[in-house]
Amino acid sequence: MTSESKSSHHERDWKKVNLYEHEIPKDVNKKDVIYSTGTINIEGINMFYRKVSPPSNIQPSGQSLLLLHGRNFKSETWEKLGTLHLMASLGHLVVAVDLPGYGETTAPYSGDRSKFIASIIQSPLLSGSHPVLISPSMSGEYSVMFVGEHSDLISGYIPVAPVATSSVPQGVLRKIQTPTLIMYGANDNTPMAKEAPKNLGVMPNSQEVVFKNCGHAAYLDEPDLFHKMLYNFMKLLHD
């Protein structure tokens, strides 16, 4: 991301940006993306990942996304939802991982979780890019502290009713300029749905996004709406 684009992001009122303005092109999912899976050593953990690159016949956007997952899910969730294919079809580099102890990454991890995410981003997986970090529920144990310590490594943050939102002091969060969408379902009865907007809403470039008639995994209940907002968020970051 250039210093010029960073400057324009700071001038934009992210609390009021229109996440519904543009429709996703209808033919985008027909494109042949480049899909791979594998493992990579991150902080001593043999971590499983799914990596999807844009089709060879389109111009890459230069943007990327890193997708984490909730306690009952794994990287395969994003594949089945169509998020990986869709975002890559739009020109983005997309990486989804199985966090330690979940999915194909069977080993547990007791180290610094903030550093773990930083190491993923700085690994060859993301080619030195500044991804948008998507973090539902349990993965807040990794992402919230990471954002508090390493927000300079990402271009955007999308927590979906994440845990651990009180793990970073409000004074620190108020200084973080990263464009952020704080998502949760209106029917989510977990404490995280109330705590996330309250705790993370002090971030100056954040917007609260409520999914009507949706539960805790709001992106699963309304995938089309989630994808539309993600599409518009990526466009706003790029423009």
C-alpha angles and dihedrals in degrees: 000000000000124000087243093057091045089053093051090049090056091050092052117088099236092183089067106031115133109247092180101052100103129045120222110254107261097226096048098100092057092071121107108242125193108250129189140161131198147123132272132186110249117176090334094311121117095226124195118222143177115215124190122186128192120270113277092240098060133070111257114238093223088234128114142190132211114201123200124181146223129258096271095042144062140192090289088068090069091047093053091045090056094238096123095051095042097050092045090049087057090058101265129129107236128195125181120183139196104232118224112292094017135095112334093347096084100168117093121230126218099172134094105314093195089056090047091061091043089054092052091052093047093047125096088261092082098031095229093301128142102240132199104249116220114194125175126190114307093026088070084084084072105028106045096057089040092056089048091055107026109025088137089072095064136056097208143004129215112182114182109204090315127188123235097040090144092056092090120059116249090236090061094046092052089062097051111105098188113129104248137187112201103202130188140148120256089227094048106123096184118112089243092069090063099034098049098062091039096051101032096036090084088072102109096224097044131116126197112230118193121193109211117226091007132124134214097304092049093168089062093050094049108020095159092054092044091051092047092053091045090051092052093044091054090048092051091050091050099045 
